[in-house]
Each structure stands twice: as C-alpha cells, then as structure tokens.
Amino acid sequence: MNEAVFSQISMAVLLTGLMVWMGFIVWDLAKKSKAGKFGTFMMFTIMGAGVLGFVIKTVLVEIIQI
C-alpha cells in the first residue's frame, strides 16, 4: 500500500469518525440545553447542511478530475 492509498483510506475513515463525533456533541448540547424537538431538529439540520456541503464538494472534485 503506497502513501496515496493510505492517505485516501485514512481520510475517509477519520472524517467519518469526526462527523459521528460532531453528531454526538450536537446531541449532547441539545440535551443539556433542553432545546426540545424543534431545536434539536434545527441543530442537526444545520450540521447536516455542513456535512452535505463537504460531501458535494468531494463528489464534484472527483467528477472534475475525470
């Protein structure tokens, strides 16, 4: 396994772990602040928009490279 393949695999694994960890942090913050159902939904929606933007950027970069 060369460095490029290792870097690509580790980036995918570590970024997935980071996104899961951020989800846990948002859930814990919503619970501790008693945000309610709507507040929790909005917090996850905003975080999800950031994650979706990152995924779209990654897909577009791969499409452009082809």
DSSP file (Angstrom, degrees, kcal/mol; ACC not computed):
  #  RESIDUE AA STRUCTURE BP1 BP2  ACC     N-H-->O    O-->H-N    N-H-->O    O-->H-N    TCO  KAPPA ALPHA  PHI   PSI    X-CA   Y-CA   Z-CA
    1    1 A M              0   0    0      0, 0.0     2,-0.1     0, 0.0     0, 0.0   0.000 360.0 360.0 360.0 124.4    0.0    0.0    0.0
    2    2 A N     >  -     0   0    0      1,-0.1     4,-2.1     4,-0.0     5,-0.2  -0.316 360.0 -98.1 -88.4 177.4    1.5    3.3   -1.0
    3    3 A E  H  > S+     0   0    0      1,-0.2     4,-2.5     2,-0.2     5,-0.2   0.841 118.8  54.7 -65.9 -35.7    1.1    6.6    0.7
    4    4 A A  H  > S+     0   0    0      2,-0.2     4,-2.2     1,-0.2    -1,-0.2   0.912 110.3  45.2 -66.9 -42.9   -1.6    7.9   -1.6
    5    5 A V  H  > S+     0   0    0      2,-0.2     4,-2.4     1,-0.2     5,-0.2   0.923 114.4  48.8 -66.9 -43.8   -3.9    4.9   -1.0
    6    6 A F  H  X S+     0   0    0     -4,-2.1     4,-2.8     1,-0.2     5,-0.2   0.910 111.7  50.0 -61.0 -42.4   -3.3    5.0    2.8
    7    7 A S  H  X S+     0   0    0     -4,-2.5     4,-2.2     1,-0.2    -1,-0.2   0.904 111.1  48.4 -63.5 -42.4   -4.0    8.7    2.8
    8    8 A Q  H  X S+     0   0    0     -4,-2.2     4,-1.8     2,-0.2    -2,-0.2   0.921 115.0  44.2 -65.5 -44.3   -7.2    8.3    0.9
    9    9 A I  H  X S+     0   0    0     -4,-2.4     4,-2.4     2,-0.2     5,-0.2   0.935 115.0  47.4 -66.8 -46.8   -8.5    5.5    3.2
   10   10 A S  H  X S+     0   0    0     -4,-2.8     4,-2.9    -5,-0.2     5,-0.3   0.867 109.7  54.2 -65.8 -34.8   -7.4    7.2    6.4
   11   11 A M  H  X S+     0   0    0     -4,-2.2     4,-2.3    -5,-0.2     5,-0.2   0.928 110.7  45.8 -63.3 -44.4   -9.0   10.5    5.3
   12   12 A A  H  X S+     0   0    0     -4,-1.8     4,-1.8     2,-0.2    -2,-0.2   0.923 116.9  44.1 -64.8 -44.0  -12.4    8.7    4.7
   13   13 A V  H  X S+     0   0    0     -4,-2.4     4,-2.2     2,-0.2    -2,-0.2   0.937 116.8  44.6 -67.5 -46.9  -12.3    6.8    8.0
   14   14 A L  H  X S+     0   0    0     -4,-2.9     4,-2.3     1,-0.2    -2,-0.2   0.867 112.9  50.3 -69.7 -36.5  -11.2    9.7   10.1
   15   15 A L  H  X S+     0   0    0     -4,-2.3     4,-2.3    -5,-0.3    -1,-0.2   0.882 110.1  51.1 -69.1 -35.9  -13.6   12.2    8.6
   16   16 A T  H  X S+     0   0    0     -4,-1.8     4,-2.2    -5,-0.2    -2,-0.2   0.931 111.3  48.1 -63.2 -44.4  -16.4    9.8    9.1
   17   17 A G  H  X S+     0   0    0     -4,-2.2     4,-2.4     1,-0.2    -2,-0.2   0.890 110.5  51.7 -61.6 -39.7  -15.4    9.4   12.7
   18   18 A L  H  X S+     0   0    0     -4,-2.3     4,-2.5     2,-0.2    -1,-0.2   0.900 109.3  49.5 -64.3 -41.1  -15.2   13.2   13.1
   19   19 A M  H  X S+     0   0    0     -4,-2.3     4,-2.0     2,-0.2    -2,-0.2   0.889 111.5  48.8 -66.4 -38.8  -18.7   13.6   11.7
   20   20 A V  H  X S+     0   0    0     -4,-2.2     4,-2.1     2,-0.2    -2,-0.2   0.920 111.6  49.8 -65.0 -42.9  -20.1   11.0   14.1
   21   21 A W  H  X S+     0   0    0     -4,-2.4     4,-2.3     1,-0.2    -2,-0.2   0.901 109.6  51.1 -62.4 -41.5  -18.3   12.7   17.0
   22   22 A M  H  X S+     0   0    0     -4,-2.5     4,-2.4     1,-0.2    -1,-0.2   0.879 107.8  53.6 -63.7 -37.0  -19.7   16.1   16.0
   23   23 A G  H  X S+     0   0    0     -4,-2.0     4,-2.5     2,-0.2    -2,-0.2   0.906 108.4  49.2 -62.7 -41.6  -23.2   14.5   15.9
   24   24 A F  H  X S+     0   0    0     -4,-2.1     4,-2.7     2,-0.2    -2,-0.2   0.907 110.3  51.0 -63.2 -41.4  -22.7   13.2   19.4
   25   25 A I  H  X S+     0   0    0     -4,-2.3     4,-2.6     2,-0.2    -2,-0.2   0.918 111.3  47.2 -62.9 -43.5  -21.6   16.7   20.5
   26   26 A V  H  X S+     0   0    0     -4,-2.4     4,-2.7     2,-0.2    -2,-0.2   0.921 112.7  49.4 -64.8 -43.1  -24.7   18.3   19.0
   27   27 A W  H  X S+     0   0    0     -4,-2.5     4,-2.2     2,-0.2    -2,-0.2   0.927 113.1  46.8 -61.2 -44.8  -27.0   15.7   20.5
   28   28 A D  H  X S+     0   0    0     -4,-2.7     4,-2.7     2,-0.2     5,-0.2   0.900 112.4  50.3 -64.6 -40.9  -25.4   16.2   23.9
   29   29 A L  H  X S+     0   0    0     -4,-2.6     4,-2.1     2,-0.2    -2,-0.2   0.911 111.1  48.6 -63.2 -42.3  -25.6   20.0   23.6
   30   30 A A  H  <>S+     0   0    0     -4,-2.7     5,-2.3     2,-0.2     4,-0.4   0.892 113.4  47.6 -64.7 -39.0  -29.3   19.8   22.6
   31   31 A K  H ><5S+     0   0    0     -4,-2.2     3,-0.8    -5,-0.2    -2,-0.2   0.931 113.9  45.5 -67.9 -45.5  -30.0   17.5   25.6
   32   32 A K  H 3<5S+     0   0    0     -4,-2.7    -2,-0.2     1,-0.2    -1,-0.2   0.824 115.6  46.4 -69.4 -31.2  -28.1   19.7   28.1
   33   33 A S  T 3<5S-     0   0    0     -4,-2.1    -1,-0.2    -5,-0.2    -2,-0.2   0.457 105.5-128.0 -90.5   0.5  -29.7   22.9   26.8
   34   34 A K  T < 5 +     0   0    0     -3,-0.8    -3,-0.2    -4,-0.4    -4,-0.1   0.940  44.2 168.1  53.1  52.6  -33.2   21.4   26.8
   35   35 A A     >< -     0   0    0     -5,-2.3     4,-0.9     1,-0.2    -4,-0.1   0.698  32.2-140.1 -71.5 -20.4  -33.6   22.6   23.2
   36   36 A G  H  >  -     0   0    0     -6,-0.4     4,-2.2     3,-0.2     5,-0.2  -0.198  36.9 -59.7  82.6 178.5  -36.7   20.5   22.6
   37   37 A K  H  > S+     0   0    0      2,-0.2     4,-2.5     1,-0.2    -1,-0.2   0.927 135.6  45.4 -67.0 -45.5  -37.6   18.6   19.5
   38   38 A F  H  > S+     0   0    0      2,-0.2     4,-2.6     1,-0.2     5,-0.2   0.924 114.3  48.2 -66.7 -43.5  -37.6   21.5   17.1
   39   39 A G  H  X S+     0   0    0     -4,-0.9     4,-2.3     2,-0.2    -1,-0.2   0.906 113.2  47.9 -62.7 -41.7  -34.4   23.0   18.5
   40   40 A T  H  X S+     0   0    0     -4,-2.2     4,-2.3     2,-0.2     5,-0.2   0.918 111.4  51.2 -64.5 -42.8  -32.7   19.6   18.2
   41   41 A F  H  X S+     0   0    0     -4,-2.5     4,-2.2     1,-0.2    -2,-0.2   0.919 111.2  47.8 -59.7 -44.3  -34.0   19.1   14.7
   42   42 A M  H  X S+     0   0    0     -4,-2.6     4,-2.5     2,-0.2     5,-0.2   0.890 109.7  52.5 -65.9 -39.2  -32.7   22.5   13.7
   43   43 A M  H  X S+     0   0    0     -4,-2.3     4,-2.1     1,-0.2    -1,-0.2   0.924 113.5  43.3 -62.7 -43.5  -29.3   21.9   15.2
   44   44 A F  H  X S+     0   0    0     -4,-2.3     4,-2.7     2,-0.2    -1,-0.2   0.836 111.5  55.5 -71.7 -31.8  -28.9   18.6   13.3
   45   45 A T  H  X S+     0   0    0     -4,-2.2     4,-2.0    -5,-0.2    -2,-0.2   0.934 109.9  45.3 -64.8 -45.3  -30.3   20.2   10.1
   46   46 A I  H  X S+     0   0    0     -4,-2.5     4,-1.6     2,-0.2    -2,-0.2   0.916 115.5  46.5 -65.2 -43.2  -27.6   22.9   10.2
   47   47 A M  H  X S+     0   0    0     -4,-2.1     4,-2.1    -5,-0.2    -1,-0.2   0.905 111.3  53.0 -64.7 -39.6  -24.9   20.4   11.0
   48   48 A G  H  X S+     0   0    0     -4,-2.7     4,-2.9     1,-0.2    -2,-0.2   0.850 103.9  56.4 -63.6 -34.4  -26.2   18.1    8.3
   49   49 A A  H  X S+     0   0    0     -4,-2.0     4,-2.3     2,-0.2    -1,-0.2   0.894 107.5  48.9 -64.7 -39.3  -26.0   21.0    5.8
   50   50 A G  H  X S+     0   0    0     -4,-1.6     4,-1.8     2,-0.2    -2,-0.2   0.913 113.2  46.1 -65.5 -42.1  -22.3   21.4    6.5
   51   51 A V  H  X S+     0   0    0     -4,-2.1     4,-2.3     2,-0.2    -2,-0.2   0.914 111.8  51.9 -65.7 -42.8  -21.7   17.7    6.1
   52   52 A L  H  X S+     0   0    0     -4,-2.9     4,-2.8     1,-0.2     5,-0.2   0.897 107.6  52.7 -61.6 -40.6  -23.7   17.7    2.9
   53   53 A G  H  X S+     0   0    0     -4,-2.3     4,-2.3     1,-0.2    -1,-0.2   0.895 109.2  49.2 -60.7 -40.6  -21.7   20.6    1.5
   54   54 A F  H  X S+     0   0    0     -4,-1.8     4,-2.1     2,-0.2    -2,-0.2   0.911 112.2  47.9 -65.0 -42.1  -18.5   18.7    2.2
   55   55 A V  H  X S+     0   0    0     -4,-2.3     4,-2.5     2,-0.2    -2,-0.2   0.916 111.7  49.7 -66.1 -43.2  -19.8   15.6    0.5
   56   56 A I  H  X S+     0   0    0     -4,-2.8     4,-2.6     1,-0.2    -1,-0.2   0.911 110.3  51.0 -62.2 -41.6  -21.0   17.6   -2.5
   57   57 A K  H  X S+     0   0    0     -4,-2.3     4,-2.3    -5,-0.2    -1,-0.2   0.917 110.5  48.9 -61.2 -42.9  -17.6   19.3   -2.8
   58   58 A T  H  X S+     0   0    0     -4,-2.1     4,-2.0     2,-0.2    -2,-0.2   0.916 112.3  47.7 -63.7 -43.6  -15.8   15.9   -2.7
   59   59 A V  H  X S+     0   0    0     -4,-2.5     4,-2.4     1,-0.2    -2,-0.2   0.917 111.8  50.2 -64.5 -43.5  -18.0   14.4   -5.4
   60   60 A L  H  X S+     0   0    0     -4,-2.6     4,-2.6     1,-0.2    -1,-0.2   0.889 108.7  51.9 -63.0 -39.7  -17.6   17.5   -7.6
   61   61 A V  H  X S+     0   0    0     -4,-2.3     4,-1.9     1,-0.2    -1,-0.2   0.916 111.1  48.0 -62.7 -42.3  -13.8   17.3   -7.3
   62   62 A E  H  X S+     0   0    0     -4,-2.0     4,-0.9     2,-0.2    -2,-0.2   0.896 112.5  48.7 -65.8 -39.4  -13.8   13.7   -8.3
   63   63 A I  H >< S+     0   0    0     -4,-2.4     3,-0.5     1,-0.2    -2,-0.2   0.911 110.8  50.3 -66.4 -41.7  -16.1   14.4  -11.3
   64   64 A I  H 3< S+     0   0    0     -4,-2.6    -1,-0.2     1,-0.2    -2,-0.2   0.855 106.2  56.0 -66.1 -34.8  -14.0   17.3  -12.4
   65   65 A Q  H 3<        0   0    0     -4,-1.9    -1,-0.2     1,-0.3    -2,-0.2   0.745 360.0 360.0 -70.2 -22.6  -10.8   15.1  -12.2
   66   66 A I    <<        0   0    0     -4,-0.9    -1,-0.3    -3,-0.5    -2,-0.2   0.498 360.0 360.0 -76.0 360.0  -12.4   12.6  -14.6
